Amino acid sequence: MTKKLARGVAVVGVGMSKFGAFPDKTSRDLFVEAYQELKTSVQKGFNPNDIEAFYMGNFSSDQFERQGHLAPIVASWIGLSPIASVRIEDACASGGVALRQAVLGIASGQYDVVLVGGLEKMTDLPGAQVTDALASAADTMFEIPAGFTFPGFYAAMATAYMNEHNGDLDALLKVGIKNHVNGALNEKAQFGQTIPDVMAGKVAKAIQKGLPVPEWKDEMDFLRDPKANPMIAWPLRLFDCSPVSDGGAAVLLVAEDLVAKYTDQPIFVIGTGQASDGSLPERASLSHVPSAVGAGEQAYAMAGKTPAEIDFAEVHDCFTIAEIMATEDLGFFKPGEGWKAAMDGKTARDGEKPINTSGGLKAKGHPVGASGVAQVVEVWKQLHGTAGARQLPGTPRIGLTHNVGGTGQTSVVHIFERRF
């Protein structure tokens, strides 16, 4: 039976910090940046006292910062005590699940105005400890003992996918190139450079140091160079992997009957879906993420939309193969056609199904608890026509976000509609 929200829910404001590495900032500082931007984005303004609850997506401040119980601490930091404040942990899907819980809280009638946050401060730890912290989101009984870290997990998925669908590994490189093009147009992105920009920087550095000057023919030649783009876990190279990041994002949700108080330009949440799954050894195939399929089906049914009606999407590209699989799991392309779509430019900003106009996790950055909320920030900007140089033509009307946790044990999908 198709489930519908008992009450309409709209996004009336968004904000995010810059993503990157910030040794001089705490997670609280980053969320303040996001919250301050959110306050300026609400068309008619709002009184913070209107906020009745705060749902924060955060994977592991316990490990990254040695700080648990983060939600009420951050709520106090921005002056929202004594409202109910809840931290949501669902690995890299924490932000998306926090958004879903807030939507359901308003739809149920319990709340009218809810703040959603996503936050992670990852770069204070050495790289090996970050890897260990992230690995705790995997199945420590069956996945980790096999010798896997997350690059290894997604490398196994990439190998299975390419083998099953006779895919071309160059499709992975094409995804990275596209997302760096988009990220270069995003002032909040961790990597605000195209691949040619990166190449030029390496050439300049070689000249400065008196070293042999690299002579790459083009972007693909650069990305195939094992010195410039080393293998991390075959077939995934360095530029196939999202970075370790710090950052925060915030979204303000209100009930439909109160929207006019805050804005004449609402973005409505018209579909939400969430599904779960077991670890990799339990799956019949590694070439797709079953929970993403299920979450997408729920969201489409609630919204009364089909994949063809989605104008653009922000998907969880923690690795380049993840974007390709997501475009199939969400029904944008048939199984085995996602890699071809990437090769043909169908997912570029000027393609038939633009994917990750923000630069995605790959270029924008991936502070894991914040990623699902930051996706909504990009959808908001595109639907309002305020995405600047990366703005899609014609001001799109329907956008989608897709957020995945672990190796796909959690997936959450939201669909948004511009109603003005």
PEBELPE-V528179 format. One record per helix or strand of 3 or more residues. SS is the DSSP state (~ for helix, > for strand). FROM is the first residue (numbers start at 1). TO is the last residue. If there is no record, write none. Layout:
ss:SS from:FROM to:TO
ss:SS from:FROM to:TO
This chain:
ss:> from:9 to:16
ss:~ from:27 to:41
ss:~ from:48 to:50
ss:> from:53 to:57
ss:~ from:61 to:64
ss:~ from:70 to:77
ss:> from:84 to:88
ss:~ from:91 to:107
ss:> from:113 to:121
ss:~ from:127 to:135
ss:~ from:144 to:146
ss:~ from:150 to:165
ss:~ from:170 to:183
ss:~ from:195 to:209
ss:~ from:219 to:224
ss:> from:231 to:233
ss:~ from:238 to:240
ss:> from:246 to:255
ss:~ from:256 to:262
ss:> from:267 to:276
ss:~ from:280 to:282
ss:~ from:290 to:303
ss:~ from:307 to:309
ss:> from:312 to:314
ss:~ from:320 to:329
ss:~ from:338 to:344
ss:~ from:360 to:364
ss:~ from:368 to:384
ss:~ from:388 to:390
ss:> from:398 to:405
ss:> from:410 to:418
